[in-house]
Amino acid sequence: MAKKKQVGGKRTGAGRPTGPDGPTVLVAVTVPEKLVGELDRLCEAKDWKRSRAVTEAIRGLLKRKGAS
């Protein structure tokens, strides 16, 4: 029986490049529906993805609290 050729696996340079802050992590949260609507309007105005808006909000909170 012939050996099956292996396909896939890790390849150098494959996948999404990491940003300046390093790798990202998926965080699932529940948010009031009204806030999501407001968030989406902000994202539309700034041409941002939700992830960026939430990241910027977390940065602002940490900066105000002196944690960063």
MISEVO-638978 format. One record per residue (C-alpha): residue number from 1; residue in three letters; x negated, y negated, z negated. Coordinates in steps of 0.001 Angstrom, whole numbers. Layout:
% residues N
n_res_u_v_w
NUM_ala_X_Y_Z
...
***
This chain:
% residues 68
n_res_u_v_w
1_met_0_0_0
2_ala_-1346_-3434_953
3_lys_-2046_-5946_-1776
4_lys_457_-8824_-1819
5_lys_-1046_-12246_-1066
6_gln_-718_-14588_-4035
7_val_1089_-17819_-3241
8_gly_1420_-20896_-5441
9_gly_-300_-21626_-8681
10_lys_-2480_-24533_-9724
11_arg_-4248_-26439_-7012
12_thr_-6702_-29282_-7449
13_gly_-4956_-32609_-6949
14_ala_-1469_-31062_-6853
15_gly_1457_-32489_-8770
16_arg_2433_-35925_-9944
17_pro_-525_-38144_-10810
18_thr_-674_-39341_-14404
19_gly_-196_-43026_-15080
20_pro_-2493_-45332_-17010
21_asp_-894_-44199_-20299
22_gly_-1511_-40497_-19612
23_pro_954_-37670_-18986
24_thr_4666_-38200_-19540
25_val_7064_-36231_-21731
26_leu_10764_-35664_-21159
27_val_12831_-37136_-24028
28_ala_16581_-36530_-24099
29_val_18663_-39020_-26088
30_thr_22308_-39898_-26515
31_val_23195_-43536_-25951
32_pro_26544_-45346_-26115
33_glu_28130_-45523_-22664
34_lys_28336_-49335_-22759
35_leu_24568_-49602_-23308
36_val_23879_-47303_-20368
37_gly_25929_-49595_-18139
38_glu_23957_-52610_-19333
39_leu_20699_-50705_-18892
40_asp_21634_-49781_-15333
41_arg_22424_-53417_-14496
42_leu_19048_-54486_-15889
43_cys_17301_-51752_-13898
44_glu_19075_-52840_-10722
45_ala_18042_-56472_-11278
46_lys_14409_-55585_-11948
47_asp_14229_-52721_-9415
48_trp_13195_-50339_-12203
49_lys_14014_-46711_-12926
50_arg_15719_-45986_-16259
51_ser_12522_-44350_-17517
52_arg_10554_-47540_-17055
53_ala_13188_-49657_-18804
54_val_13312_-47281_-21776
55_thr_9510_-47134_-21931
56_glu_9319_-50933_-21946
57_ala_11980_-51082_-24678
58_ile_10013_-48632_-26836
59_arg_6817_-50636_-26296
60_gly_8604_-53825_-27338
61_leu_10027_-52183_-30453
62_leu_6647_-50796_-31482
63_lys_4975_-54141_-30879
64_arg_7569_-55967_-33006
65_lys_7169_-53411_-35779
66_gly_3376_-53674_-35667
67_ala_2933_-49999_-34825
68_ser_1073_-50588_-31577
***
